[in-house]
Amino acid sequence: MAFQNLSGTANAASGIAVHDDCKLKFLELKAKRTYRSIIFKIEEIQKQVTVEKVGDPAESYEDFAASLPADECRYAVYDYDFVTQENCQKSRIFFIAWSPDTAKVRSKMIYASSKERFKRELDGIQVELQATDPTEMDMDVIKSRAA
């Protein structure tokens, strides 16, 4: 009996691969601060996670949050800058699993089953949020989780 050799980039649970561009753009966000945010989309036909949109460094959090679709799941990364009570400039990289209640059940299942595998590809995530509506990832939540 022959076994198919699966490459290291596919998720055994969901069969979703991670496009190299996802890791490349994340490294640019993390190391060079080229982007403020990245929104990732699972392309079901190609069975892989791809970069849907990048936000430039001047992008506000509100602009980023507004760019997530109201009725479709996405993964997103946001580089949040803040000043501590000790007046130190800091930054936290947030991973947001966006899964609105209005998304299709199949989509929610694919995103949920691929999330951990995808997160492992992005080395340097500091805070994770799961959000089903905008209030679960508003600025108050971001501020409280960044500290």
C-alpha atoms as one frame of an Amber mdcrd trajectory, in Angstrom:
protein
   0.000   0.000   0.000   1.454   3.359  -1.006   1.143   6.378   1.241   0.932
   9.850  -0.212   3.763  12.044   0.999   2.234  15.281   2.272   4.466  18.329
   2.263   5.211  20.075   5.540   3.108  23.062   4.545  -0.305  21.382   4.577
  -2.407  21.082   7.700  -3.313  17.458   8.302  -6.625  18.389   9.939  -7.936
  20.750   7.274  -5.573  20.239   4.329  -4.930  23.987   4.151  -1.445  25.105
   3.104   0.187  28.439   3.945   1.405  30.507   1.012   5.035  31.647   1.424
   3.924  35.260   0.957   2.084  35.050   4.310   5.320  34.333   6.176   7.294
  36.867   4.125   4.839  39.716   4.774   4.646  38.801   8.476   8.460  38.938
   8.753   8.416  42.365   7.091   5.801  43.559   9.594   7.716  42.119  12.554
  11.314  42.966  11.636  11.078  45.992   9.359   7.693  47.387  10.416   6.824
  47.757   6.736   3.130  47.227   7.523   0.768  48.034  10.383  -1.521  45.097
   9.639  -2.030  42.073   7.425  -5.336  40.386   6.639  -5.156  36.743   5.568
  -7.814  34.796   3.689  -8.231  31.065   3.152  -8.680  30.395  -0.561 -10.855
  27.277  -0.450 -10.303  26.293  -4.085  -6.488  26.456  -3.818  -6.678  25.174
  -0.226  -4.221  27.722   1.097  -3.959  30.823   3.252  -3.033  33.921   1.240
  -2.437  37.610   1.971  -5.603  39.544   1.194  -4.570  43.050   2.283  -1.720
  44.879   3.989  -2.087  48.131   5.906   0.621  50.756   5.700   2.370  51.931
   8.891   0.172  55.049   9.174  -3.068  53.010   9.176  -5.261  53.509  12.249
  -6.691  50.615  14.223 -10.189  51.740  13.222  -9.243  51.564   9.512  -7.831
  48.086  10.042 -10.914  46.833  11.931 -13.237  48.323   9.292 -11.414  46.399
   6.548 -12.446  43.014   8.010 -15.508  41.698   6.142 -18.751  41.772   8.135
 -19.850  38.277   7.128 -16.690  36.321   6.276 -13.942  34.807   8.423 -10.346
  36.042   8.263  -7.075  35.834  10.134  -5.407  39.138  10.818  -2.249  40.480
  12.396  -2.018  43.977  13.854   1.117  45.664  15.185  -0.126  47.801  18.086
   2.095  50.604  19.417   1.468  52.011  22.873   3.097  53.879  25.738   3.313
  52.190  29.148   2.549  53.874  32.471   6.330  54.226  32.858   6.300  56.224
  29.595   8.051  53.499  27.559   7.220  53.057  23.891   6.202  49.430  23.258
   4.613  47.314  20.581   2.597  44.095  20.616   1.780  41.912  17.638  -1.829
  40.750  17.831  -3.200  37.723  15.998  -6.937  38.069  15.486  -9.119  35.140
  14.452 -12.127  36.944  12.983 -15.153  34.650  12.797 -18.369  36.694  12.683
 -21.632  35.025  13.662 -22.983  35.770  10.167 -20.226  33.791   8.385 -21.040
  30.459   6.764 -20.692  27.473   9.106 -18.316  25.714   6.686 -16.050  28.763
   6.611 -16.011  28.997  10.419 -15.063  25.315  10.644 -12.218  25.631   8.105
 -10.788  28.715   9.832 -11.107  27.115  13.284  -9.439  23.860  12.234  -6.560
  25.647  10.462  -5.885  28.376  13.050  -3.260  26.723  15.269  -1.283  25.435
  12.305  -1.339  28.862  10.642  -0.360  30.666  13.864   2.702  28.422  14.206
   3.911  29.678  10.816   3.929  33.250  12.140   6.722  33.293  14.683   6.439
  36.343  16.922   2.745  36.654  17.725   2.405  38.024  21.255  -1.349  38.245
  21.856  -4.217  36.252  20.377  -7.831  37.376  20.129 -10.857  35.431  18.957
 -13.592  37.786  17.784 -17.116  37.080  16.557 -18.225  40.719  16.486 -16.393
  44.077  16.451 -16.885  44.726  20.185 -14.689  41.703  21.000 -11.727  43.375
  19.317 -12.354  47.085  19.882  -9.604  49.433  21.063 -10.462  48.930  24.762
  -9.886  45.172  24.363  -6.627  45.759  22.486  -5.372  48.168  25.165  -6.262
  45.822  28.021  -4.607  42.805  26.347  -1.447  44.707  25.336  -0.397  45.592
  28.883
